Amino acid sequence: MSKKDILVLRAFRGKKLIVVERRPSLTAACHAQLTAAGAIVAGPVSSVEQVLNLVEAGDVDGAIIDIKVDVEMMLRLAMLLESMA
């Protein structure tokens, strides 16, 4: 990991993030890097319903959404997070 990568990951320290991903191997790698950077990772989740449950349970600072997640789910999630801002 480069010094630049480490600096970018530090921005996640103390943030509560949702990882939306349908491929477990990528989810595990993302979770490990974010946790190592000091983030609090909720999930992983693979449905809008799971995201809604996590959002309703407490504050969420952001979401990392895999581009391979289906378009309808991604749009619903984006609208939900936008409404929280």
C-alpha positions as CSV (number, residue, x, y, z in Angstrom):
1,M,0.0,0.0,0.0
2,S,1.4,3.4,-1.0
3,K,1.8,6.4,1.3
4,K,-1.0,8.1,-0.6
5,D,-3.3,5.2,0.0
6,I,-2.6,5.3,3.7
7,L,-3.4,9.1,3.7
8,V,-6.7,8.5,1.9
9,L,-7.7,5.7,4.2
10,R,-7.0,8.0,7.3
11,A,-10.0,10.1,6.2
12,F,-12.2,7.2,7.2
13,R,-10.9,7.1,10.8
14,G,-13.9,7.1,13.2
15,K,-16.5,7.1,10.4
16,K,-19.4,4.7,10.3
17,L,-19.6,3.3,6.8
18,I,-21.9,0.8,5.1
19,V,-20.3,-1.4,2.5
20,V,-22.8,-2.5,-0.2
21,E,-21.3,-5.4,-2.1
22,R,-22.5,-8.7,-3.6
23,R,-19.2,-10.4,-3.8
24,P,-18.0,-11.7,-0.4
25,S,-14.3,-11.8,-1.3
26,L,-14.3,-8.1,-2.2
27,T,-16.4,-7.2,0.8
28,A,-13.9,-8.9,3.2
29,A,-10.9,-7.1,1.6
30,C,-12.7,-3.7,1.8
31,H,-13.9,-4.3,5.4
32,A,-10.3,-5.3,6.4
33,Q,-8.8,-2.1,4.9
34,L,-11.4,0.2,6.3
35,T,-11.2,-1.3,9.8
36,A,-7.4,-1.1,9.7
37,A,-7.8,2.6,8.8
38,G,-10.0,3.1,11.9
39,A,-13.5,3.1,10.3
40,I,-16.5,1.4,11.9
41,V,-17.9,-0.8,9.2
42,A,-21.6,-1.8,9.2
43,G,-22.6,-4.7,7.2
44,P,-21.7,-6.0,4.7
45,V,-25.1,-5.5,3.1
46,S,-26.5,-6.6,-0.2
47,S,-30.0,-5.2,-0.2
48,V,-31.7,-1.9,0.2
49,E,-33.7,-3.3,3.1
50,Q,-30.5,-4.1,5.0
51,V,-29.3,-0.6,4.4
52,L,-32.5,0.9,5.6
53,N,-32.3,-1.2,8.8
54,L,-28.7,0.0,9.4
55,V,-29.6,3.6,8.7
56,E,-32.6,3.4,11.1
57,A,-30.4,1.9,13.8
58,G,-28.0,4.8,14.0
59,D,-25.9,7.4,12.3
60,V,-24.1,6.5,9.1
61,D,-21.5,8.7,7.7
62,G,-21.3,7.2,4.3
63,A,-21.6,4.2,2.0
64,I,-19.2,2.4,-0.3
65,I,-21.2,1.0,-3.1
66,D,-19.9,-1.6,-5.6
67,I,-20.6,-0.5,-9.1
68,K,-21.7,-4.1,-9.9
69,V,-24.7,-3.8,-7.6
70,D,-27.9,-3.6,-9.7
71,V,-28.9,-0.2,-10.9
72,E,-32.3,-0.1,-9.2
73,M,-30.7,-0.8,-5.8
74,M,-27.9,1.7,-6.3
75,L,-30.4,4.4,-7.2
76,R,-32.7,3.7,-4.3
77,L,-29.7,3.7,-1.9
78,A,-28.4,7.0,-3.4
79,M,-31.7,8.7,-2.9
80,L,-32.0,7.4,0.6
81,L,-28.5,8.7,1.6
82,E,-29.2,12.0,-0.2
83,S,-32.4,12.5,1.8
84,M,-30.3,12.0,5.0
85,A,-27.9,14.9,4.1
